[in-house]
Amino acid sequence: MLQKFQSSQPAIELPEALTERQIKILKFVSQGFSSKEIAEKLDISYYTVTTHIKNIYTKLQVNSRTEALHEASRLGLLE
């Protein structure tokens, strides 16, 4: 009986782990900061921020900031 219930629930596939820097950038994104503002806050290049954001999209398997924030929230990364 237990096997029936256990097998019927879909497995949640966890994405590749985000780095500390990627999580920090994602938190800035969640606060509404632009890539340029994030770059200034972290004292890194704008292009480095955009590369991190692209890598976040890849790891979370999303295509936009909104989707990334939703997925990160669902996974508990923004708490």
Distance bins in CASP14 RR format, pairs under 12 A and 6 or more apart:
PFRMAT RR
TARGET T0000
AUTHOR 0000-0000-0000
RMODE 2
METHOD distances of the structure
MODEL  1
1 7 0 0 0 0 0 1 0 0 0 0 0
1 8 0 0 0 0 0 1 0 0 0 0 0
2 8 0 0 0 0 0 1 0 0 0 0 0
2 9 0 0 0 0 0 1 0 0 0 0 0
3 9 0 0 0 0 0 1 0 0 0 0 0
12 71 0 0 0 0 0 1 0 0 0 0 0
12 74 0 0 0 0 1 0 0 0 0 0 0
12 75 0 0 0 0 1 0 0 0 0 0 0
13 60 0 0 0 0 0 1 0 0 0 0 0
13 61 0 0 0 0 1 0 0 0 0 0 0
13 71 0 0 0 0 0 1 0 0 0 0 0
13 75 0 0 0 0 0 1 0 0 0 0 0
14 59 0 0 0 0 0 1 0 0 0 0 0
14 60 0 0 0 0 0 1 0 0 0 0 0
14 61 0 0 0 0 0 1 0 0 0 0 0
14 71 0 0 0 0 0 1 0 0 0 0 0
14 74 0 0 0 0 0 1 0 0 0 0 0
14 75 1 0 0 1 0 0 0 0 0 0 0
14 76 0 0 0 0 0 1 0 0 0 0 0
14 77 0 0 0 0 0 1 0 0 0 0 0
15 22 0 0 0 0 0 1 0 0 0 0 0
15 55 0 0 0 0 0 1 0 0 0 0 0
15 56 0 0 0 0 1 0 0 0 0 0 0
15 57 0 0 0 0 0 1 0 0 0 0 0
15 58 0 0 0 0 1 0 0 0 0 0 0
15 59 1 0 1 0 0 0 0 0 0 0 0
15 60 1 0 1 0 0 0 0 0 0 0 0
15 61 1 0 0 1 0 0 0 0 0 0 0
15 62 0 0 0 0 1 0 0 0 0 0 0
15 68 0 0 0 0 0 1 0 0 0 0 0
15 71 1 0 0 1 0 0 0 0 0 0 0
15 72 0 0 0 0 1 0 0 0 0 0 0
15 74 0 0 0 0 0 1 0 0 0 0 0
15 75 1 0 0 1 0 0 0 0 0 0 0
15 76 0 0 0 0 0 1 0 0 0 0 0
15 77 0 0 0 0 1 0 0 0 0 0 0
16 22 0 0 0 0 0 1 0 0 0 0 0
16 55 0 0 0 0 1 0 0 0 0 0 0
16 56 0 0 0 0 0 1 0 0 0 0 0
16 57 0 0 0 0 0 1 0 0 0 0 0
16 58 0 0 0 0 1 0 0 0 0 0 0
16 59 1 0 1 0 0 0 0 0 0 0 0
16 60 0 0 0 0 1 0 0 0 0 0 0
16 61 0 0 0 0 1 0 0 0 0 0 0
16 75 0 0 0 0 0 1 0 0 0 0 0
17 23 0 0 0 0 1 0 0 0 0 0 0
17 55 0 0 0 0 0 1 0 0 0 0 0
17 56 0 0 0 0 0 1 0 0 0 0 0
17 59 1 0 0 1 0 0 0 0 0 0 0
17 60 0 0 0 0 0 1 0 0 0 0 0
17 75 0 0 0 0 0 1 0 0 0 0 0
17 77 0 0 0 0 1 0 0 0 0 0 0
18 24 0 0 0 0 1 0 0 0 0 0 0
18 25 0 0 0 0 1 0 0 0 0 0 0
18 26 1 0 0 1 0 0 0 0 0 0 0
18 27 0 0 0 0 0 1 0 0 0 0 0
18 52 0 0 0 0 1 0 0 0 0 0 0
18 53 0 0 0 0 0 1 0 0 0 0 0
18 55 0 0 0 0 1 0 0 0 0 0 0
18 56 1 0 0 1 0 0 0 0 0 0 0
18 57 0 0 0 0 0 1 0 0 0 0 0
18 58 0 0 0 0 0 1 0 0 0 0 0
18 59 1 0 1 0 0 0 0 0 0 0 0
18 60 1 0 0 1 0 0 0 0 0 0 0
18 68 0 0 0 0 0 1 0 0 0 0 0
18 71 0 0 0 0 0 1 0 0 0 0 0
18 72 1 0 0 1 0 0 0 0 0 0 0
18 75 0 0 0 0 1 0 0 0 0 0 0
18 76 0 0 0 0 0 1 0 0 0 0 0
18 77 1 0 0 1 0 0 0 0 0 0 0
18 78 0 0 0 0 0 1 0 0 0 0 0
19 25 0 0 0 0 1 0 0 0 0 0 0
19 26 0 0 0 0 0 1 0 0 0 0 0
19 51 0 0 0 0 0 1 0 0 0 0 0
19 52 0 0 0 0 1 0 0 0 0 0 0
19 55 0 0 0 0 1 0 0 0 0 0 0
19 56 0 0 0 0 1 0 0 0 0 0 0
19 59 0 0 0 0 1 0 0 0 0 0 0
19 77 0 0 0 0 0 1 0 0 0 0 0
20 26 0 0 0 0 0 1 0 0 0 0 0
20 27 0 0 0 0 0 1 0 0 0 0 0
20 42 0 0 0 0 0 1 0 0 0 0 0
20 52 0 0 0 0 0 1 0 0 0 0 0
20 77 0 0 0 0 0 1 0 0 0 0 0
21 27 0 0 0 0 0 1 0 0 0 0 0
21 28 0 0 0 0 0 1 0 0 0 0 0
21 38 0 0 0 0 0 1 0 0 0 0 0
21 42 0 0 0 0 1 0 0 0 0 0 0
21 44 0 0 0 0 1 0 0 0 0 0 0
21 48 0 0 0 0 1 0 0 0 0 0 0
21 49 0 0 0 0 1 0 0 0 0 0 0
21 51 0 0 0 0 0 1 0 0 0 0 0
21 52 1 0 0 1 0 0 0 0 0 0 0
21 53 0 0 0 0 0 1 0 0 0 0 0
21 55 0 0 0 0 1 0 0 0 0 0 0
21 56 0 0 0 0 0 1 0 0 0 0 0
22 28 0 0 0 0 0 1 0 0 0 0 0
22 29 0 0 0 0 0 1 0 0 0 0 0
22 38 0 0 0 0 0 1 0 0 0 0 0
22 42 0 0 0 0 0 1 0 0 0 0 0
22 48 0 0 0 0 0 1 0 0 0 0 0
22 49 0 0 0 0 0 1 0 0 0 0 0
22 51 0 0 0 0 0 1 0 0 0 0 0
22 52 1 0 1 0 0 0 0 0 0 0 0
22 53 0 0 0 0 1 0 0 0 0 0 0
22 54 0 0 0 0 0 1 0 0 0 0 0
22 55 1 0 0 1 0 0 0 0 0 0 0
22 56 1 0 1 0 0 0 0 0 0 0 0
22 57 0 0 0 0 0 1 0 0 0 0 0
22 58 0 0 0 0 0 1 0 0 0 0 0
22 59 1 0 0 1 0 0 0 0 0 0 0
22 60 0 0 0 0 1 0 0 0 0 0 0
22 68 0 0 0 0 0 1 0 0 0 0 0
22 72 0 0 0 0 1 0 0 0 0 0 0
22 77 0 0 0 0 1 0 0 0 0 0 0
23 29 0 0 0 0 0 1 0 0 0 0 0
23 30 0 0 0 0 0 1 0 0 0 0 0
23 52 0 0 0 0 0 1 0 0 0 0 0
23 55 0 0 0 0 0 1 0 0 0 0 0
23 56 0 0 0 0 1 0 0 0 0 0 0
23 59 0 0 0 0 0 1 0 0 0 0 0
23 60 0 0 0 0 0 1 0 0 0 0 0
23 68 0 0 0 0 0 1 0 0 0 0 0
23 72 1 0 0 1 0 0 0 0 0 0 0
23 75 0 0 0 0 0 1 0 0 0 0 0
23 76 0 0 0 0 0 1 0 0 0 0 0
23 77 1 0 1 0 0 0 0 0 0 0 0
23 78 0 0 0 0 1 0 0 0 0 0 0
23 79 0 0 0 0 0 1 0 0 0 0 0
24 30 0 0 0 0 0 1 0 0 0 0 0
24 31 0 0 0 0 0 1 0 0 0 0 0
24 33 0 0 0 0 0 1 0 0 0 0 0
24 38 0 0 0 0 1 0 0 0 0 0 0
24 41 0 0 0 0 1 0 0 0 0 0 0
24 42 1 0 0 1 0 0 0 0 0 0 0
24 44 0 0 0 0 0 1 0 0 0 0 0
24 49 0 0 0 0 0 1 0 0 0 0 0
24 52 0 0 0 0 1 0 0 0 0 0 0
24 53 0 0 0 0 0 1 0 0 0 0 0
24 56 0 0 0 0 0 1 0 0 0 0 0
24 72 0 0 0 0 0 1 0 0 0 0 0
24 77 0 0 0 0 0 1 0 0 0 0 0
24 78 0 0 0 0 0 1 0 0 0 0 0
25 31 0 0 0 0 0 1 0 0 0 0 0
25 32 0 0 0 0 0 1 0 0 0 0 0
25 33 0 0 0 0 1 0 0 0 0 0 0
25 34 0 0 0 0 0 1 0 0 0 0 0
25 35 0 0 0 0 1 0 0 0 0 0 0
25 37 0 0 0 0 0 1 0 0 0 0 0
25 38 1 0 1 0 0 0 0 0 0 0 0
25 39 0 0 0 0 1 0 0 0 0 0 0
25 41 0 0 0 0 1 0 0 0 0 0 0
25 42 1 0 0 1 0 0 0 0 0 0 0
25 44 0 0 0 0 1 0 0 0 0 0 0
25 46 0 0 0 0 0 1 0 0 0 0 0
25 48 0 0 0 0 1 0 0 0 0 0 0
25 49 1 0 0 1 0 0 0 0 0 0 0
25 50 0 0 0 0 1 0 0 0 0 0 0
25 51 0 0 0 0 0 1 0 0 0 0 0
25 52 1 0 1 0 0 0 0 0 0 0 0
25 53 1 0 0 1 0 0 0 0 0 0 0
25 54 0 0 0 0 0 1 0 0 0 0 0
25 55 0 0 0 0 1 0 0 0 0 0 0
25 56 1 0 0 1 0 0 0 0 0 0 0
25 57 0 0 0 0 0 1 0 0 0 0 0
25 65 0 0 0 0 0 1 0 0 0 0 0
25 68 0 0 0 0 0 1 0 0 0 0 0
25 69 0 0 0 0 0 1 0 0 0 0 0
25 72 0 0 0 0 0 1 0 0 0 0 0
25 77 0 0 0 0 0 1 0 0 0 0 0
25 78 0 0 0 0 0 1 0 0 0 0 0
26 32 0 0 0 0 0 1 0 0 0 0 0
26 33 0 0 0 0 0 1 0 0 0 0 0
26 38 0 0 0 0 1 0 0 0 0 0 0
26 49 0 0 0 0 0 1 0 0 0 0 0
26 52 0 0 0 0 1 0 0 0 0 0 0
26 53 0 0 0 0 1 0 0 0 0 0 0
26 55 0 0 0 0 0 1 0 0 0 0 0
26 56 1 0 1 0 0 0 0 0 0 0 0
26 57 0 0 0 0 0 1 0 0 0 0 0
26 59 0 0 0 0 0 1 0 0 0 0 0
26 60 0 0 0 0 1 0 0 0 0 0 0
26 62 0 0 0 0 0 1 0 0 0 0 0
26 65 0 0 0 0 1 0 0 0 0 0 0
26 67 0 0 0 0 0 1 0 0 0 0 0
26 68 1 0 0 1 0 0 0 0 0 0 0
26 69 1 0 0 1 0 0 0 0 0 0 0
26 70 0 0 0 0 0 1 0 0 0 0 0
26 71 0 0 0 0 1 0 0 0 0 0 0
26 72 1 0 1 0 0 0 0 0 0 0 0
26 73 0 0 0 0 1 0 0 0 0 0 0
26 75 0 0 0 0 0 1 0 0 0 0 0
26 76 0 0 0 0 0 1 0 0 0 0 0
26 77 1 0 0 1 0 0 0 0 0 0 0
26 78 1 0 0 1 0 0 0 0 0 0 0
26 79 0 0 0 0 0 1 0 0 0 0 0
27 33 0 0 0 0 1 0 0 0 0 0 0
27 38 0 0 0 0 1 0 0 0 0 0 0
27 41 0 0 0 0 0 1 0 0 0 0 0
27 42 0 0 0 0 0 1 0 0 0 0 0
27 56 0 0 0 0 0 1 0 0 0 0 0
27 68 0 0 0 0 0 1 0 0 0 0 0
27 69 0 0 0 0 1 0 0 0 0 0 0
27 72 0 0 0 0 1 0 0 0 0 0 0
27 73 0 0 0 0 0 1 0 0 0 0 0
27 76 0 0 0 0 0 1 0 0 0 0 0
27 77 0 0 0 0 1 0 0 0 0 0 0
27 78 1 0 0 1 0 0 0 0 0 0 0
27 79 0 0 0 0 1 0 0 0 0 0 0
28 34 0 0 0 0 1 0 0 0 0 0 0
28 35 0 0 0 0 1 0 0 0 0 0 0
28 36 0 0 0 0 0 1 0 0 0 0 0
28 37 1 0 0 1 0 0 0 0 0 0 0
28 38 1 0 1 0 0 0 0 0 0 0 0
28 39 0 0 0 0 1 0 0 0 0 0 0
28 40 0 0 0 0 0 1 0 0 0 0 0
28 41 1 0 0 1 0 0 0 0 0 0 0
28 42 1 0 0 1 0 0 0 0 0 0 0
28 44 0 0 0 0 0 1 0 0 0 0 0
28 49 0 0 0 0 1 0 0 0 0 0 0
28 52 0 0 0 0 0 1 0 0 0 0 0
28 53 0 0 0 0 0 1 0 0 0 0 0
28 56 0 0 0 0 0 1 0 0 0 0 0
28 65 0 0 0 0 0 1 0 0 0 0 0
28 69 0 0 0 0 0 1 0 0 0 0 0
28 78 0 0 0 0 0 1 0 0 0 0 0
29 35 0 0 0 0 1 0 0 0 0 0 0
29 37 0 0 0 0 0 1 0 0 0 0 0
29 38 1 0 0 1 0 0 0 0 0 0 0
29 41 0 0 0 0 0 1 0 0 0 0 0
29 49 0 0 0 0 1 0 0 0 0 0 0
29 50 0 0 0 0 0 1 0 0 0 0 0
29 52 0 0 0 0 1 0 0 0 0 0 0
29 53 1 0 0 1 0 0 0 0 0 0 0
29 56 0 0 0 0 1 0 0 0 0 0 0
29 57 0 0 0 0 0 1 0 0 0 0 0
29 60 0 0 0 0 0 1 0 0 0 0 0
29 62 0 0 0 0 0 1 0 0 0 0 0
29 64 0 0 0 0 0 1 0 0 0 0 0
29 65 1 0 1 0 0 0 0 0 0 0 0
29 66 0 0 0 0 1 0 0 0 0 0 0
29 67 0 0 0 0 0 1 0 0 0 0 0
29 68 1 0 0 1 0 0 0 0 0 0 0
29 69 1 0 0 1 0 0 0 0 0 0 0
29 70 0 0 0 0 0 1 0 0 0 0 0
29 72 0 0 0 0 1 0 0 0 0 0 0
29 73 0 0 0 0 0 1 0 0 0 0 0
29 77 0 0 0 0 0 1 0 0 0 0 0
29 78 0 0 0 0 1 0 0 0 0 0 0
30 38 0 0 0 0 0 1 0 0 0 0 0
30 56 0 0 0 0 0 1 0 0 0 0 0
30 65 0 0 0 0 1 0 0 0 0 0 0
30 66 0 0 0 0 0 1 0 0 0 0 0
30 68 0 0 0 0 1 0 0 0 0 0 0
30 69 1 0 1 0 0 0 0 0 0 0 0
30 70 0 0 0 0 0 1 0 0 0 0 0
30 71 0 0 0 0 0 1 0 0 0 0 0
30 72 1 0 0 1 0 0 0 0 0 0 0
30 73 0 0 0 0 1 0 0 0 0 0 0
30 76 0 0 0 0 0 1 0 0 0 0 0
30 77 0 0 0 0 1 0 0 0 0 0 0
30 78 1 0 1 0 0 0 0 0 0 0 0
30 79 0 0 0 0 0 1 0 0 0 0 0
31 37 0 0 0 0 1 0 0 0 0 0 0
31 38 0 0 0 0 1 0 0 0 0 0 0
31 41 0 0 0 0 0 1 0 0 0 0 0
31 65 0 0 0 0 0 1 0 0 0 0 0
31 69 0 0 0 0 0 1 0 0 0 0 0
31 78 0 0 0 0 1 0 0 0 0 0 0
32 38 0 0 0 0 1 0 0 0 0 0 0
32 41 0 0 0 0 0 1 0 0 0 0 0
32 65 0 0 0 0 1 0 0 0 0 0 0
32 66 0 0 0 0 0 1 0 0 0 0 0
32 69 0 0 0 0 1 0 0 0 0 0 0
33 39 0 0 0 0 1 0 0 0 0 0 0
33 40 0 0 0 0 1 0 0 0 0 0 0
33 41 1 0 0 1 0 0 0 0 0 0 0
33 42 0 0 0 0 0 1 0 0 0 0 0
33 49 0 0 0 0 1 0 0 0 0 0 0
33 53 0 0 0 0 0 1 0 0 0 0 0
33 65 0 0 0 0 0 1 0 0 0 0 0
34 40 0 0 0 0 1 0 0 0 0 0 0
34 41 0 0 0 0 0 1 0 0 0 0 0
34 46 0 0 0 0 1 0 0 0 0 0 0
34 49 0 0 0 0 1 0 0 0 0 0 0
34 50 0 0 0 0 0 1 0 0 0 0 0
34 53 0 0 0 0 0 1 0 0 0 0 0
34 65 0 0 0 0 0 1 0 0 0 0 0
35 41 0 0 0 0 0 1 0 0 0 0 0
35 42 0 0 0 0 0 1 0 0 0 0 0
35 44 0 0 0 0 0 1 0 0 0 0 0
35 45 0 0 0 0 0 1 0 0 0 0 0
35 46 1 0 1 0 0 0 0 0 0 0 0
35 47 0 0 0 0 1 0 0 0 0 0 0
35 48 0 0 0 0 1 0 0 0 0 0 0
35 49 1 0 1 0 0 0 0 0 0 0 0
35 50 1 0 1 0 0 0 0 0 0 0 0
35 51 0 0 0 0 0 1 0 0 0 0 0
35 52 0 0 0 0 1 0 0 0 0 0 0
35 53 1 0 0 1 0 0 0 0 0 0 0
35 54 0 0 0 0 0 1 0 0 0 0 0
35 56 0 0 0 0 0 1 0 0 0 0 0
35 65 0 0 0 0 1 0 0 0 0 0 0
36 42 0 0 0 0 0 1 0 0 0 0 0
36 44 0 0 0 0 0 1 0 0 0 0 0
36 45 0 0 0 0 0 1 0 0 0 0 0
36 46 1 0 1 0 0 0 0 0 0 0 0
36 47 0 0 0 0 0 1 0 0 0 0 0
36 48 0 0 0 0 0 1 0 0 0 0 0
36 49 1 0 0 1 0 0 0 0 0 0 0
36 50 0 0 0 0 1 0 0 0 0 0 0
37 44 0 0 0 0 0 1 0 0 0 0 0
37 46 0 0 0 0 1 0 0 0 0 0 0
37 49 0 0 0 0 1 0 0 0 0 0 0
38 44 0 0 0 0 1 0 0 0 0 0 0
38 45 0 0 0 0 0 1 0 0 0 0 0
38 46 0 0 0 0 1 0 0 0 0 0 0
38 47 0 0 0 0 0 1 0 0 0 0 0
38 48 0 0 0 0 1 0 0 0 0 0 0
38 49 1 0 1 0 0 0 0 0 0 0 0
38 50 0 0 0 0 1 0 0 0 0 0 0
38 51 0 0 0 0 0 1 0 0 0 0 0
38 52 0 0 0 0 1 0 0 0 0 0 0
38 53 0 0 0 0 1 0 0 0 0 0 0
38 56 0 0 0 0 0 1 0 0 0 0 0
38 65 0 0 0 0 0 1 0 0 0 0 0
39 45 1 0 0 1 0 0 0 0 0 0 0
39 46 1 0 1 0 0 0 0 0 0 0 0
39 47 0 0 0 0 1 0 0 0 0 0 0
39 48 1 0 0 1 0 0 0 0 0 0 0
39 49 1 0 1 0 0 0 0 0 0 0 0
39 50 0 0 0 0 1 0 0 0 0 0 0
39 51 0 0 0 0 0 1 0 0 0 0 0
39 52 0 0 0 0 1 0 0 0 0 0 0
39 53 0 0 0 0 0 1 0 0 0 0 0
40 46 0 0 0 0 1 0 0 0 0 0 0
40 48 0 0 0 0 0 1 0 0 0 0 0
40 49 0 0 0 0 1 0 0 0 0 0 0
41 49 0 0 0 0 1 0 0 0 0 0 0
42 48 0 0 0 0 1 0 0 0 0 0 0
42 49 1 0 0 1 0 0 0 0 0 0 0
42 52 0 0 0 0 1 0 0 0 0 0 0
43 49 0 0 0 0 0 1 0 0 0 0 0
44 50 0 0 0 0 0 1 0 0 0 0 0
44 51 0 0 0 0 1 0 0 0 0 0 0
44 52 0 0 0 0 1 0 0 0 0 0 0
45 51 0 0 0 0 1 0 0 0 0 0 0
45 52 0 0 0 0 0 1 0 0 0 0 0
46 52 0 0 0 0 0 1 0 0 0 0 0
46 53 0 0 0 0 0 1 0 0 0 0 0
47 53 0 0 0 0 0 1 0 0 0 0 0
47 54 0 0 0 0 0 1 0 0 0 0 0
48 54 0 0 0 0 0 1 0 0 0 0 0
48 55 0 0 0 0 0 1 0 0 0 0 0
49 55 0 0 0 0 0 1 0 0 0 0 0
49 56 0 0 0 0 0 1 0 0 0 0 0
50 56 0 0 0 0 0 1 0 0 0 0 0
50 57 0 0 0 0 0 1 0 0 0 0 0
50 65 0 0 0 0 0 1 0 0 0 0 0
51 57 0 0 0 0 0 1 0 0 0 0 0
51 58 0 0 0 0 0 1 0 0 0 0 0
52 58 0 0 0 0 0 1 0 0 0 0 0
52 59 0 0 0 0 0 1 0 0 0 0 0
52 68 0 0 0 0 0 1 0 0 0 0 0
53 59 0 0 0 0 0 1 0 0 0 0 0
53 60 0 0 0 0 0 1 0 0 0 0 0
53 62 0 0 0 0 0 1 0 0 0 0 0
53 63 0 0 0 0 0 1 0 0 0 0 0
53 64 0 0 0 0 0 1 0 0 0 0 0
53 65 1 0 0 1 0 0 0 0 0 0 0
53 67 0 0 0 0 0 1 0 0 0 0 0
53 68 1 0 0 1 0 0 0 0 0 0 0
53 69 0 0 0 0 0 1 0 0 0 0 0
53 72 0 0 0 0 0 1 0 0 0 0 0
54 60 0 0 0 0 0 1 0 0 0 0 0
54 62 0 0 0 0 0 1 0 0 0 0 0
54 63 0 0 0 0 0 1 0 0 0 0 0
54 64 0 0 0 0 0 1 0 0 0 0 0
54 65 0 0 0 0 0 1 0 0 0 0 0
54 68 0 0 0 0 0 1 0 0 0 0 0
55 61 0 0 0 0 0 1 0 0 0 0 0
55 62 0 0 0 0 0 1 0 0 0 0 0
55 68 0 0 0 0 0 1 0 0 0 0 0
56 62 0 0 0 0 1 0 0 0 0 0 0
56 63 0 0 0 0 0 1 0 0 0 0 0
56 64 0 0 0 0 0 1 0 0 0 0 0
56 65 0 0 0 0 1 0 0 0 0 0 0
56 67 0 0 0 0 0 1 0 0 0 0 0
56 68 1 0 1 0 0 0 0 0 0 0 0
56 69 0 0 0 0 0 1 0 0 0 0 0
56 71 0 0 0 0 1 0 0 0 0 0 0
56 72 0 0 0 0 1 0 0 0 0 0 0
56 75 0 0 0 0 0 1 0 0 0 0 0
56 77 0 0 0 0 1 0 0 0 0 0 0
56 78 0 0 0 0 0 1 0 0 0 0 0
57 63 1 0 0 1 0 0 0 0 0 0 0
57 64 1 0 0 1 0 0 0 0 0 0 0
57 65 0 0 0 0 1 0 0 0 0 0 0
57 66 0 0 0 0 0 1 0 0 0 0 0
57 67 1 0 0 1 0 0 0 0 0 0 0
57 68 1 0 0 1 0 0 0 0 0 0 0
57 69 0 0 0 0 0 1 0 0 0 0 0
57 71 0 0 0 0 1 0 0 0 0 0 0
57 72 0 0 0 0 0 1 0 0 0 0 0
58 68 0 0 0 0 0 1 0 0 0 0 0
58 71 0 0 0 0 0 1 0 0 0 0 0
59 68 0 0 0 0 1 0 0 0 0 0 0
59 71 0 0 0 0 1 0 0 0 0 0 0
59 72 0 0 0 0 0 1 0 0 0 0 0
59 75 0 0 0 0 0 1 0 0 0 0 0
59 77 0 0 0 0 0 1 0 0 0 0 0
60 66 0 0 0 0 0 1 0 0 0 0 0
60 67 1 0 0 1 0 0 0 0 0 0 0
60 68 1 0 1 0 0 0 0 0 0 0 0
60 69 0 0 0 0 1 0 0 0 0 0 0
60 70 0 0 0 0 1 0 0 0 0 0 0
60 71 1 0 1 0 0 0 0 0 0 0 0
60 72 1 0 0 1 0 0 0 0 0 0 0
60 73 0 0 0 0 0 1 0 0 0 0 0
60 74 0 0 0 0 1 0 0 0 0 0 0
60 75 0 0 0 0 1 0 0 0 0 0 0
60 76 0 0 0 0 0 1 0 0 0 0 0
60 77 0 0 0 0 1 0 0 0 0 0 0
60 78 0 0 0 0 0 1 0 0 0 0 0
61 67 0 0 0 0 1 0 0 0 0 0 0
61 68 0 0 0 0 1 0 0 0 0 0 0
61 70 0 0 0 0 0 1 0 0 0 0 0
61 71 1 0 0 1 0 0 0 0 0 0 0
61 72 0 0 0 0 0 1 0 0 0 0 0
61 75 0 0 0 0 0 1 0 0 0 0 0
62 68 1 0 1 0 0 0 0 0 0 0 0
62 69 0 0 0 0 1 0 0 0 0 0 0
62 70 1 0 0 1 0 0 0 0 0 0 0
62 71 1 0 1 0 0 0 0 0 0 0 0
62 72 0 0 0 0 1 0 0 0 0 0 0
62 73 0 0 0 0 0 1 0 0 0 0 0
62 74 0 0 0 0 0 1 0 0 0 0 0
62 75 0 0 0 0 0 1 0 0 0 0 0
63 70 0 0 0 0 0 1 0 0 0 0 0
63 71 0 0 0 0 0 1 0 0 0 0 0
64 70 0 0 0 0 1 0 0 0 0 0 0
64 71 0 0 0 0 0 1 0 0 0 0 0
65 71 0 0 0 0 0 1 0 0 0 0 0
65 72 0 0 0 0 0 1 0 0 0 0 0
66 72 0 0 0 0 0 1 0 0 0 0 0
66 73 0 0 0 0 0 1 0 0 0 0 0
67 73 0 0 0 0 0 1 0 0 0 0 0
67 74 0 0 0 0 0 1 0 0 0 0 0
68 74 0 0 0 0 0 1 0 0 0 0 0
68 75 0 0 0 0 0 1 0 0 0 0 0
68 77 0 0 0 0 1 0 0 0 0 0 0
68 78 0 0 0 0 0 1 0 0 0 0 0
69 75 0 0 0 0 0 1 0 0 0 0 0
69 76 0 0 0 0 0 1 0 0 0 0 0
69 77 0 0 0 0 1 0 0 0 0 0 0
69 78 1 0 0 1 0 0 0 0 0 0 0
70 76 0 0 0 0 0 1 0 0 0 0 0
70 77 0 0 0 0 0 1 0 0 0 0 0
70 78 0 0 0 0 0 1 0 0 0 0 0
71 77 0 0 0 0 1 0 0 0 0 0 0
71 78 0 0 0 0 0 1 0 0 0 0 0
72 78 1 0 1 0 0 0 0 0 0 0 0
72 79 0 0 0 0 1 0 0 0 0 0 0
73 79 0 0 0 0 1 0 0 0 0 0 0
END
